[in-house]
């Protein structure tokens, strides 16, 4: 609707090498790995919480019916995650409040 044949033909043409070279200079910057980010490094320096749950690398497990304990938020407070499968929701709970995501 409202497109001319020349516009349609321009879409099908390959870009020139100079256009490709100019676009490659504006590539997406590499993202810093999560383990190197400032907030994550602070958590790693504190060490693993004593009540952290065990995980198995490389194995897919269903979401648990009980809350996941032993995690901390960026402020250093203990947090538990509860998956409500019947509501398709995630709850983040601390000592003082619970937030539905």
C-alpha positions as CSV (number, residue, x, y, z in Angstrom):
1,X,0.0,0.0,0.0
2,X,1.7,3.2,-1.2
3,X,5.0,1.4,-2.1
4,X,6.4,2.0,-5.6
5,X,8.2,-0.7,-7.6
6,X,11.5,1.1,-7.3
7,X,11.2,1.0,-3.5
8,X,10.5,-2.8,-3.6
9,X,13.5,-3.2,-5.9
10,X,15.8,-1.3,-3.5
11,X,15.0,-3.7,-0.7
12,X,16.1,-6.7,-2.7
13,X,19.5,-5.3,-3.7
14,X,22.6,-6.2,-1.7
15,X,24.4,-3.3,0.0
16,X,27.8,-2.1,-1.4
17,X,31.0,-3.1,0.3
18,X,31.6,0.5,1.5
19,X,28.2,0.4,3.2
20,X,29.0,-2.8,5.0
21,X,32.4,-1.5,6.1
22,X,30.8,1.6,7.5
23,X,28.2,-0.4,9.4
24,X,30.9,-2.8,10.9
25,X,32.4,0.2,12.7
26,X,29.2,0.7,14.6
27,X,29.1,-2.9,15.9
28,X,27.3,-3.8,19.1
29,X,29.8,-3.3,22.0
30,X,30.8,-6.5,23.9
31,X,29.0,-7.0,27.1
32,X,31.0,-7.5,30.3
33,X,30.6,-11.0,31.7
34,X,28.2,-11.1,34.7
35,X,31.0,-12.4,37.0
36,X,33.1,-9.3,36.3
37,X,30.3,-6.7,37.0
38,X,30.7,-4.6,40.1
39,X,27.5,-5.8,41.9
40,X,28.2,-9.5,41.2
41,X,31.9,-9.2,42.3
42,X,30.7,-7.8,45.7
43,X,28.5,-10.8,46.2
44,X,31.2,-13.3,45.2
45,X,33.7,-11.7,47.6
46,X,31.3,-12.4,50.5
47,X,31.3,-16.1,49.7
48,X,28.6,-18.7,49.4
49,X,25.8,-18.4,52.0
50,X,25.8,-21.2,54.5
51,X,22.2,-22.2,53.7
52,X,22.5,-22.1,49.9
53,X,20.8,-24.9,48.1
54,X,22.9,-27.3,46.0
55,X,22.7,-27.3,42.3
56,X,23.7,-29.8,39.6
57,X,25.5,-28.3,36.6
58,X,24.1,-29.3,33.2
59,X,20.9,-30.9,34.5
60,X,17.5,-29.5,33.8
61,X,15.2,-29.8,36.8
62,X,11.6,-28.7,37.2
63,X,10.8,-25.7,39.3
64,X,10.5,-26.8,43.0
65,X,7.2,-26.7,44.9
66,X,9.0,-25.3,48.0
67,X,10.8,-21.9,48.1
68,X,14.4,-21.6,47.1
69,X,16.4,-20.4,50.1
70,X,20.0,-19.3,50.6
71,X,20.2,-16.4,48.3
72,X,21.0,-12.8,49.0
73,X,19.9,-9.6,47.3
74,X,22.3,-6.7,46.2
75,X,21.9,-5.1,49.7
76,X,23.2,-8.3,51.3
77,X,19.8,-9.4,52.8
78,X,18.6,-12.9,52.7
79,X,16.0,-13.6,50.0
80,X,13.8,-16.6,49.1
81,X,12.2,-17.2,45.7
82,X,8.8,-18.9,45.5
83,X,7.4,-20.1,42.2
84,X,3.6,-20.1,42.0
85,X,3.0,-22.4,39.1
86,X,-0.8,-22.2,39.3
87,X,-0.6,-18.4,39.0
88,X,2.5,-18.3,36.6
89,X,4.2,-15.9,39.0
90,X,7.4,-15.5,41.0
91,X,7.5,-14.1,44.5
92,X,10.6,-12.6,46.1
93,X,10.4,-12.7,49.9
94,X,12.6,-11.1,52.6
95,X,12.1,-10.8,56.3
96,X,10.2,-7.6,56.0
97,X,8.2,-7.9,52.7
98,X,7.2,-10.2,49.9
99,X,7.0,-8.9,46.3
100,X,5.1,-10.5,43.5
101,X,6.9,-10.3,40.1
